[in-house]
């Protein structure tokens, strides 16, 4: 640890940021010491007087919040005056209590809604509470709503600690990506209601298939590091678990429309019947998002839906959830390799470019990605008694689609097409249009049980999934097709994957201060492929992996405002289909994750600090290269590590102003790197891991004079990073600093008298978002490659380096209005 900070100090890289955080820490302590606070305390119980642990308690128009402990107790330190305190039990409708505080106050609450208890089970297997020794951030429905104007989910999470986001089209609509602690999206585990969402073969997450899902989300939890055991492929840097919308007690409807730069617009229609006969509820959503994109022709046409039917009684909750959508996006995954274009024509898109018979550059109109995906989920939650509850989750996902490309001067033999004899000439090449298809089915069954008493919170369960995916390519047009039919298949293959796991996890409260967390998971993965891949190469894989993933941690709550925690976790992860295709000797990767943290939670000042050391064996890191469909290429890199310090805080400057800074300092290294350069092997020693900036920082300056009006300035700094693993200057991405301005105002409509009917429209929420307000020209992602050139001298090899870049949008805006009925 000493060597890290000695190195950083020598380079003077982090001194301004450290001073920035230190100033806010001192400011927070001084504000806390000067404020005259009173204590609000109480206990939250069920109707049968049993305590409820993990109830979130938020003070409106404030950053103050807490959660109930295992016995249902909580405390808050608040200044004199009126306060609106919101109690939320994960998916429940919030319960709002208003108090006028001029002395210590006891506020007990009984939660009668069975839904609030049973809905927790949906995510109990993959989520952790506030006192857990797992580094995490929670995102509520209300927080998502403020920025939800059409951009994809990664862009809505951009200002969380250690997060870096990017988008192919440049403006946050279409293909977007997220990295956490430098870990690529293939190593981030995503679940929706506990069901794995990552594609089983590629292990990637395609948020474009979940357009506007934020409008149907109740809450999210981002766990950094290995986190808790989860379903699906293991988390190697983060896991994001999403909980879809909860049951509403009252009937409602929403109509949301937003418009903005690059002809971007979003239209959303939502409804809920409320509780019918106190047992049934039906809710749903339809959405359409379109954008021309910042990059030329990088258009998106995204349609999505969400439908939920629920039944609830005293001890039972049954939910049937159907959601999905269809996306058509013009390809923008080529990036820009020409530095002159990057400087002077940064929106230029090479996708679809070809030369006609007269030598003129043309662009193919249908260079698109066209994919549909539908999810069918059934969840049955049962409360057996005051201690035991169970859940059963079933899922079927069907996906089908293709991407289409115009390819010039292709060898016919590579497409299984015959040489054509025409006018005494043998034609072996032709321009053509090809489609590469993926048609897959994914089945999941989850079964979990949980037990709670005053000192023990126990959960155990199992998950099994099976995936069957067909991969095939078609030639739908060729300038010289000969006898080949339209739709001629030139490759065809299949991939089958099974994933079976079981886990047991427990939190045991040793005494008033100490609690222990333990988590054991066994996972069996089988993967088998047949046929050929898109390069027309035989692909026959038959691999089985058995992984044991233990986790444990301790939490010391040494007073109501301060807690220390330490955790250790191991994760193992199998290679993806592309990893096998690019390297037949690819190995599974292993991670040992050590986390040490301190949490301080007070009314005027809240801070979470976390020191992590992630030691990898055969980590699959990005090489910097991408394949011909824009997918990143990975390789094993032996021993490597990620060492970092994360700090996030919330500082209440006054009743109307607050700050929310975060910063991550990290060192991400491969212990030994050997490359071939100019025909000889070169030992580079310790090098930086690709796409892993040493500094990631953000801040939100929030002004909220009223509950219904808020202005925030959000800032993001990402330090320089390498796109390859050899520390080549050619592979370096420059640091960037961007700022967004977000404004929300909710107009509450009220009836003028007791005798008058309530208005049809309850409120109108106006939202505005200006991204990159200072018009920064920046690049958040790219690729790097090398190749050997010896055409000038066969006896001398010269290594040539190249790079490409994905420019992000300059100043752009979105404005919207949501009518709540």
SULBELUR-V186837 format. One line per field, one symbol per residue. ss: DSSP state (h for helix, s for strand, l for the rest). psi: psi as a letter, one per 40 degrees, with the letter a starting at -180 (. if undefined). burial: + if it has 16 or more other C-alpha atoms within 10 Angstrom, else -. Layout:
ss=???
psi=???
burial=???
//
This chain:
ss=lhhhhhhhhhhlllhhhhhhhhhhhhhhhhhhhhllssssssssssllllsllllsssslllllssslllllssssssslssssssssllllllssssssslllssllsssllhhhhhllhhhhlllllllllllssssshhhhhhhlllllhhhhllllllsssssllllllllsssssllslhhhsssssllssllllllllllhhhhllhhhhsssssssslllllllllllllssssssslllllllssssssssshhhssssssssslllslllssssssssssssllllllllssssssssssssssllssssssssssssssslllllsllhhhhhhllllllllssslllllsssllllssssssssssssssssllllsssssssssssssssssssssssshhhhllllsssllssslsssssssssssssssssssssssslllssssssssssssssssssssssslllllllllssssssssssssssssssssssllllssssssssssssssssssslllllsllsssssssssssssssssssllsssssssssssslllhhhhhhllllllssssssssssssslllsssssssssssssllssssssslllllsssssllssssssssssssssllllsssllssssssssssssssssllsssssssssllllllssssssssssssllssssssssssllssllllllhhhssllsssssssssssssllllllllllllllssssssssslllllllsssssssssssllllllllssssssssssllllsssssssssl
psi=ddddddddddefdeddddddddddddddddddddihiihhiahhiideehihiehhhihifiehiaiiadeeiiiihiiiahhhhhhhgceihihhhhihheiihhgihhhehdddddddddeddeiiideifhhihihiddddddegeeiidddeedeihehhiihdeeeehbhiihihfehideehhhihfehhdihdddeihgddefhfddefhdiihhhiadaihiiaiihediihhhhihihhdiiiiihhhiiaiffhihhhhiiheahhfedihhiiihihhiieidihefihhhhiihhhhihhadehhhhhhhiaahhhhhhfedahehdddddegeehhehehihadeeihihhdfgihhiihhhhihhhhhhdaediiiihhiihhhihaiihihhifihddeefiihhhhfehhheiiiihihhihhihhhihhhiiihhadehhhiiaiihihhhhhhiiiheiidgebehihehheihiihhhihhiiihiihhhdaddhihhihhhhhhhhhhiiaiaeefihghhgihihhhgiiiiihhgeidehiiihihiiiihiiidddddeheeiiiiihhhhhhihhhhidehhhhihhihhhihfhgihediiaeeehihiiifbhiihhihhhiihhhdaeehiigiiihhihhihdhhhihhfeihhhebhiiiifgiehhiiihhhhgdidehhhihhihhhiiiieaeefhddehhiiihihihhhhhhhhhiieideiiiidhdihhhiihhifdefhhiheiaiiiiihhfddhdehhhhhiiiiigiiiahiihiihhhh.
burial=-------+-----+--+---+--++-++--++----++++-+++++---+++++++++++++++++++++++++++++++--+-++++++++++------+---+-----+-++++++++++++++++++++++++-++-+--++++++++++++++++++++++++++++++++++++++++++++++++++++++++++-+++++++++++++++++++++++++++++++++++++++++++++++--+++++++++++-++++++++++++----+++++++++++++++++++++++++++++++++--+++++++++++++++++++++++----+---+++++++++--------+--++++++++++++++++++-----++++++++++++++++++++--++--+-++++------++++++++++++++++++++++++++++-+++++++++++++++++++++++-++--+---++++++++++++++++++++++----++++++++++-++++++++++-+-++++-----+-+++++++++---+++++++++++++++++++++----+++++++++++++++++++++++++++++++++++++++++-----++++++-++++++++++++++----+++++++++++++++-+----+-------+++++++++++++++++++----+++++++++++++++++++---+++-+-++++++++++---------------++++++++++++---+++++++++-----------++----+++++++++++++++++++
//
